Amino acid sequence: MSDTIQISSRETGVVRVFAVDIPADQIAAFTARNGRWPLREALGAEALDPEYVQVFDVADLAGVGLPAYLTEGHAIPEDQIGPMRARLTAQNGTVMVITSRAFAGEQQVLTPHAPLRLIGSFSETHTPITFGALPDASAQPRQPEVAPAPAPRKAPSDAAISGRVAMAVLLVLAVLVAVMVWIAG
């Protein structure tokens, strides 16, 4: 295969299915990561997270099948699987299913070659998040309470001012008497 696959740093939700055209007894060596990683080299990937790469025999999906595995296990919509159903159902041997997360958000160009053969690329469905009205009035956000404006202050009366002046004079006299008693003593 000489086609290249562009991986964007923002790619999400893409699932790629590859046929792995090697004998079953060589799969373990192909997927082993001991210094070299033949699978990554065959994919032509610079960065690859093995956590998001699945290599398995299609026979392991007996009773489910590859199309149902993709729709139920990876949320691929039926309208994408439908045109490929015959090809996916006919697939036998080893396959590799790789998701966008395997590329760890790194932009790169894949150059897959034998023993890998791209079967198809699919996009997972994402249900948009919507927020409906809250069911009960007690769950509604509270409106901020507006305090009434304070009443303007009245100017102090003449009697209040006279009382304050008298209090200040008495305090000063008390301090003077205390100082004289202290000096005399």
Salt bridges, closest charged atoms under 4 A:
GLU11 OE1 - ARG16 NH2 2.95
ASP21 OD2 - ARG117 NE 2.98
GLU41 OE1 - ARG36 NH2 2.80
GLU78 OE2 - ARG85 NH2 2.29
GLU145 OE2 - ARG142 NH2 3.28
